[in-house]
């Protein structure tokens, strides 16, 4: 797996609905275990199971902290389509979340002192704040890092790829038209879609899913959806006629009828009146122009 720098773009699948939901679930479970098992060994801890005011404070604090986590991840999900989302921004976002929850812990501790849940007379306020930041960083930072690592490894193992049937063991001879096809696998490794390259027009991203637009046996334009990331398709088909032209699109360069420039940049028209014009973003403009010109 390639090393990522802070200025690099965040792998967008980390902002997917499934990934964010699982991250919150894991962090909620991990933090609860950490707070109730590890922190009681430290000073100025008022978390308690059972009954009474300390238990009520524990429940209210946990529910508010969980709500902050959920709201934070909802806002992250909303921004998944942002033009730029560097890793540094993602780290600062999570650091701000940790800081807010740490301040919430300080607030509850101070309020608890007023009603006699915990005695702060011998504890400096700055030490309380520092401890809260440390506790929040461990209870949230660890599950966030582990979740990201898990999803990065899972993504690396995604099996969408270009498949050459020359390498497939078969009990019958393959027809010439079957020697090389574009085969898409879902995230569990199950082949879901296989088509001749000349019948595939473009592939469109739809969050953690993709839609493959193709011509069926009668020539009618259709689409097929499966769970997979466009980035995985791009990497798997790097040496084929499929070219990334936009954060949402991969096109079959041999299906491009015209490539034109407008006030919003380049766009392509494909060899089907049923397909929309597809934009070419600045990021991929030179690559698309080079591939298009090489065919003409």
N, C-alpha and C positions, 0 to 999 in steps of 0.2 A: 504494500500500500504506500503510495507516494506521500511524502511529508507535506503538511499544509502550513503555510505561513499566515500570520495574523491579517495581512492585507488580501489574502486569497478569498475568493467567493465561498461562502458557506455552502456545502452540499445541500441543495434545497430539500432533499427528502427528509432531512432532520426537522423540517418545518411542516411535514405532512401530518394529517389528522391522526393517523394511527401512531406515528412515532411520538407525537406530543402527548397523546392520551396515555400511552404506555410509560412515558417518562414521568408524568405526574403520578401515576399509580405506584410506580416503583419508589419514587421519592417520598410519597406519603407513607408508604409502608416502612421504608428504611428509616425515615426521620422519627416515626413513632417508636420504633424499636430502640433507636439510638437515645431518644430523649428519656424513655422510661427505664432503660437498662443501664446506660452508661453515665448519663449526667447526674443521677442521684448520688453518685460518688463524689461530686464536686460541691463547692459552696454555693450558697444563694440559689438553690433550686427548690422550687415549690411544686413541681409536677407531682401529681398524686392520683392513684386509682382508688376507688371506693366511694366515699361521700364527703360532704362538707364543702366549705368555701374553696379550699385548694383544688378539689376535684372539679368544681364548677369553673374555676379559672382555667384549669387545664383543658377542659372541653371547649370552652369559648375561644381560648387562644389557638388551639389546634384547628378549629373550624375556620377561624378568620385567616390563619396562615394558609390553610388549604385553599380558601377562596382566592387569596392573593396569587397563589401558584396557578390556579385554573385561569384566572383573569389574565395573568401574564402570558400564559401559553395560548389563550384565545387571540390575544393581540398579536402574538408572533405568527399564528396561523393566518391571520388577516394579511400580514405583510409578506406572505410567502411569494407573492407575485411581484414584489418590488424589483425594480431594475437592477439594483445593487444591494447586496447584503453580505458584507465582508465578515469573516470569522471574528474580527475584533469587536464588531458591533454585537454579535451574538454573545460573546463573553461579557461585555459590559452590561448587556441586558440582564443576563443571569446574575451578575454581581450586584446590580441594582435591586434585583428581587431578593437576594440574600440580605442585603443591607436593610431593606424595608422590614423584612421579617425579624431581623435582629433588633431593630428599633421597636417593633411591636412587643418583643420579649421584654425589653427594658421598660416599656410603658406598663406592661402587666405586672412586672416585678415591683415597680414603684407604687402602683396602685395597691398591690398586695400588701406592701409595707404599711399602708394607711389603715388597713383593716386587720392587721396583725397576722397575716399569713406567713410573712417572712420578715426577719429583722435585718435592716440595712444599716443600723447604727455604726457597725464596725467595718463597713464595706465602702470603699471609695467609689464614687459614681463612675469614674473613668474605667475602673477595673471591671465593674459590672458591664459597661458597654463593650469593652474589649472581649470579655468572656462571651457575651451574646453573639458578637461577630464570629468568634471562633466556633461556637456551637452551631450557628446557622450555616457557616461555610462547610463544616464537616457533614452535617445532617442533610444538606441539599447538594453541596458540591460533589460529594462522592457519588451519589446515585445519578447525578447529571452526567458526570464523566463516564461512568460505567455504561449508562444507557447509550450515550453517543458512540462509545467504542463498539458496543453490541450492534448498533444499527449500521455502523461503517463496515463491520465485518460481514454482516448479513447482506449489505448492498454489494460488497465485493463478490459474493457468491451467487448473485443473481445470474440466471442462466439464459438471458436473452442474448442470442448470438447468431451470426451468419453460419449456416450449416452447409457443408459440402457433402453431398451424398456419395462422393467417391470414397469417403472414410467410413461409410455405414455398412455393416455386415447385413446381407440380405439373402433370403432363400430363393430369390428369383432375379433374373437380369433386370437392371434398371433401364428404363427408357431414356433416350438422349435428353428429353425435356425434363427429366427428373434428376439429372446429374448435379444441378446446382439450383437450389431454391432458397428463398428467404423464409426461415422458420423462426417463429417467436415463441418463447417459453414464458410461462408466468413465473412469479417469484418462488414457487415451490418446485420449479424444475420440470413442470409438465408441459410438453409441446401443445400449443393451442391454435397456432395459425401458421400455415405454410403456403407459399405462393411463388409463382415464377416472377423474377425481377421485373419483367416487362409489363406485368399487370398491376404493379404497386405504384401509386402516385405519390402519396406523402403520408407521414406519420405525425400525429398531433398529440401534444401533451395535455392531459387533463388531471392535474394534481398528481396522485400516485398511479394513475392509469394512463394508458396511451390508446389512441384510436388510429388504426391503420385503414387508410382509404385505398380501395382497390377496385379493379374491374372484374366482375364475375364472368362466367363462361359466355353469357349473352352480351357482355360489354357494358352492363349496367353498373354504375358507380355505387359501391356499398362501403360500409365501414365496419370494422371489428374492434371491439374494446377488450383489453385485458389489463391486469394489474402488473405494471412494470414502469420503470423510470425511463424518460427519454435519453438521459445521460448514458444509461447502460446500453441502449440501442446505438447511440452515437459511437461509443467505444467499440462495440462488437462489430459494427459495420464500417469500420474506419477505412478499409481497403475496397469498399464496394462503390456502387453508383449512388448510394444514399448519402446525402450531404446535409449537415446541420446548417440552417440558414437563419434561425431565430431561436430564442429560448423556448418557444412553443412548437417549433416545426423542424422536421427533417424531410427533405424532398428527394425524389428520384431524379437526379440531374438529367437523365435521358428522357424524362417526360416534360422537360421545360420547353414550352413553345416560344415564349418571348421573355426577355429579361429587360425591364425598363426602369428608368430613373424618374422620380417625381420629387415634389417638395418635401415629402416625408422619407425620402431615400429610395432604395431599389425595392422592386417587387417582381415576382415571377408569375407568369401565366402558364398553366400546365396544359397538356394535350387532352383536355376534357372540358367541355363547356359547363359541366356540372360542378367543377371544382372552383372554389373562390380564388381570387388573387392572394398570393401568400407573401407577406412582407419579408424583407431581408434586413436584418439589423446590422448596425455598424460593426458589431463584434465579428460577424461572419461574412461581411461584405466581400473582402478580398479573396477569401477562400472560395466563395461561390462564383465570383467573376473568373477566377483562374480555372476552376473546373468547367465552367460553361464555355469559356473561350477555347479550352483544349479539345472540345468536341466539335468545334466549328472551324 
